[in-house]
């Protein structure tokens, strides 16, 4: 199981949050430097906070996939059970949210326009992919349980209070 998770992490979020941003930095001559103005320093502090939130969301989601869902984040080895706890009580896609937080956090820490553009591309791609591809597959796999979940938990903007599925 550990190898399945490592492979899925290496193939997907690692590429999105490490490999592509590293390539963008090299291609655009972006290097980390402490901001020289108050606004730059503030942006970098906010970026560090976003990075932290993103890592926590991603790690929590990944753990739930392994323990509750009995699967991985990879489309070729998806969870076998619908995950309804942890961050999934607030928003349907906390793993993607975590990655988005990391990408925008990287952009702010590096004060990099190319990284902001990459974060926006990733965000828009998921705005399209999730409702057109991922959600129909989940409806097919989990049926009425997933449809009921969608009625109560928003796709992208979290609820203020956690939703509790009727057991």
C-alpha positions as CSV (number, residue, x, y, z in Angstrom):
1,X,0.0,0.0,0.0
2,X,2.8,2.4,0.8
3,X,4.4,1.9,-2.6
4,X,1.0,2.6,-4.3
5,X,0.8,5.9,-2.4
6,X,4.3,6.9,-3.1
7,X,3.9,6.2,-6.9
8,X,0.6,8.2,-7.0
9,X,2.2,11.2,-5.1
10,X,5.3,11.1,-7.4
11,X,3.2,10.9,-10.5
12,X,0.7,13.6,-9.7
13,X,1.1,16.3,-7.0
14,X,4.9,16.1,-6.9
15,X,5.0,16.9,-10.7
16,X,2.5,19.8,-10.2
17,X,4.0,21.3,-7.0
18,X,7.7,20.6,-7.4
19,X,8.9,19.5,-10.9
20,X,6.9,22.1,-12.9
21,X,7.6,25.0,-10.5
22,X,11.3,24.1,-10.4
23,X,11.3,24.1,-14.2
24,X,9.5,27.4,-14.3
25,X,12.0,29.0,-11.9
26,X,14.9,27.8,-14.0
27,X,13.3,28.9,-17.3
28,X,12.4,32.3,-15.9
29,X,15.5,32.9,-13.8
30,X,13.4,33.0,-10.6
31,X,15.3,32.7,-7.4
32,X,14.2,33.0,-3.8
33,X,15.2,36.3,-2.2
34,X,13.8,38.1,0.9
35,X,11.5,40.9,-0.2
36,X,12.9,44.4,-0.1
37,X,9.6,46.2,0.5
38,X,7.0,45.8,3.2
39,X,4.5,44.5,0.6
40,X,6.9,41.9,-0.7
41,X,7.7,40.7,2.8
42,X,3.9,40.6,3.5
43,X,3.3,38.6,0.3
44,X,6.0,36.1,1.3
45,X,4.6,35.7,4.8
46,X,1.1,35.1,3.3
47,X,2.8,32.7,0.9
48,X,4.3,30.7,3.7
49,X,0.9,30.5,5.4
50,X,-0.7,29.3,2.2
51,X,2.0,26.7,1.8
52,X,1.4,25.4,5.3
53,X,-2.4,25.3,4.8
54,X,-1.9,23.5,1.5
55,X,0.4,20.8,2.9
56,X,-2.0,20.2,5.9
57,X,-5.0,19.9,3.6
58,X,-3.2,17.6,1.1
59,X,-1.7,15.3,3.8
60,X,-5.0,15.1,5.7
61,X,-6.8,14.2,2.5
62,X,-4.2,11.6,1.5
63,X,-4.5,10.0,4.9
64,X,-8.2,9.8,4.6
65,X,-7.9,8.2,1.1
66,X,-5.7,5.5,2.6
67,X,-7.5,4.8,5.8
68,X,-11.2,5.4,4.9
69,X,-11.2,5.1,1.2
70,X,-8.8,2.1,0.9
71,X,-7.2,3.6,-2.2
72,X,-4.9,6.4,-3.5
73,X,-5.2,9.8,-5.1
74,X,-4.3,8.3,-8.5
75,X,-7.1,7.7,-11.1
76,X,-5.7,4.2,-11.7
77,X,-6.0,3.2,-8.0
78,X,-8.9,5.3,-6.6
79,X,-10.5,4.9,-3.2
80,X,-12.9,2.0,-3.0
81,X,-15.1,3.7,-0.4
82,X,-16.5,7.2,-0.4
83,X,-14.5,9.4,2.0
84,X,-16.8,11.7,4.1
85,X,-14.7,12.7,7.1
86,X,-11.9,15.1,7.9
87,X,-11.6,18.0,5.4
88,X,-14.2,16.2,3.2
89,X,-16.9,17.3,5.6
90,X,-16.3,20.9,4.5
91,X,-15.4,20.7,0.8
92,X,-15.5,18.0,-1.9
93,X,-12.0,18.6,-3.2
94,X,-9.7,19.3,-0.3
95,X,-6.7,17.6,-2.0
96,X,-7.0,19.9,-5.0
97,X,-7.5,22.8,-2.7
98,X,-4.3,21.9,-0.9
99,X,-2.4,21.8,-4.1
100,X,-3.8,25.1,-5.2
101,X,-2.8,26.6,-1.8
102,X,0.7,25.2,-2.3
103,X,1.0,26.7,-5.8
104,X,-0.2,30.1,-4.9
105,X,2.0,30.0,-1.8
106,X,5.1,29.1,-3.9
107,X,4.2,32.0,-6.2
108,X,4.0,34.5,-3.3
109,X,7.2,33.2,-1.6
110,X,9.1,33.5,-4.8
111,X,7.4,36.7,-5.9
112,X,7.0,35.1,-9.3
113,X,4.5,36.0,-12.0
114,X,5.2,32.7,-14.0
115,X,4.3,30.8,-10.8
116,X,1.1,32.7,-10.4
117,X,0.2,31.9,-14.0
118,X,1.0,28.2,-13.4
119,X,-1.3,28.2,-10.3
120,X,-4.1,29.9,-12.3
121,X,-3.7,27.3,-15.2
122,X,-3.9,24.5,-12.7
123,X,-6.9,26.0,-11.0
124,X,-8.8,26.6,-14.3
125,X,-8.0,23.1,-15.5
126,X,-9.5,21.7,-12.3
127,X,-12.6,23.9,-12.6
128,X,-13.1,22.2,-15.9
129,X,-11.9,18.7,-15.2
130,X,-13.7,18.1,-11.8
131,X,-17.3,18.6,-13.0
132,X,-16.9,17.2,-16.5
133,X,-14.8,14.1,-15.7
134,X,-14.2,13.4,-12.0
135,X,-17.7,13.9,-10.6
136,X,-19.6,11.8,-13.2
137,X,-17.2,9.0,-12.4
138,X,-17.8,9.4,-8.7
139,X,-21.5,9.4,-9.2
140,X,-21.2,6.2,-11.2
141,X,-19.0,4.5,-8.6
142,X,-20.7,5.6,-5.4
143,X,-24.3,6.3,-6.6
144,X,-26.8,7.9,-4.3
145,X,-24.3,8.3,-1.4
146,X,-22.2,10.6,-3.6
147,X,-25.2,12.5,-4.9
148,X,-26.4,13.1,-1.3
149,X,-22.9,14.2,-0.4
150,X,-22.9,16.7,-3.3
151,X,-26.2,18.1,-2.1
152,X,-24.6,19.2,1.2
153,X,-20.9,19.8,0.6
154,X,-19.7,22.4,-2.0
155,X,-17.2,21.6,-4.7
156,X,-14.7,24.4,-4.0
157,X,-15.8,26.9,-1.4
158,X,-15.8,25.2,2.1
159,X,-18.8,25.1,4.3
160,X,-18.5,26.9,7.7
161,X,-19.7,23.9,9.6
162,X,-18.8,20.3,8.9
163,X,-21.5,18.1,7.2
164,X,-22.2,14.8,9.0
165,X,-23.6,12.0,6.8
166,X,-26.5,10.1,8.2
167,X,-25.1,6.6,9.0
